[in-house]
Amino acid sequence: MSLAVLLSPKVRRQFRDANERREAAARAPADWAQRQLAGVRRSWADAVADIPYYSSLVASGAAPAEI
């Protein structure tokens, strides 16, 4: 990895965000399941909105619109 990538504001921001998530998880391990479920819900909503296959499953009733 080049030094330019390591110094990139985008990479620094992503690293900071990842550290904040890691620290938050260490402080409240009882909330892991809720955070994971929230992540799955966001991923499913994005998939339904962006991927025609998943939106067709929801439209046909074969998959839930929300988790």
Steps between C-alpha positions, in 0.01 A plus 500: 500500500639837407554787741261714296219253566578490872490879517180529301225684690252233391715217638563690825125560541422133435768394748365740763145373447616139526683575824192670643285197414758266654520705819122523526473123460754446777311730737160338449527136393138440597396724210680294234190313392304824459781660298529193281126491439501870414781435251307215338192721478700776327662250262165346410341840440790595272482168315125535442546856377801433276478140373211408272508133603434583866240764420317244284505251789340763722248594233396135455468449875781242512710725725417760763518867415672570831688295754 
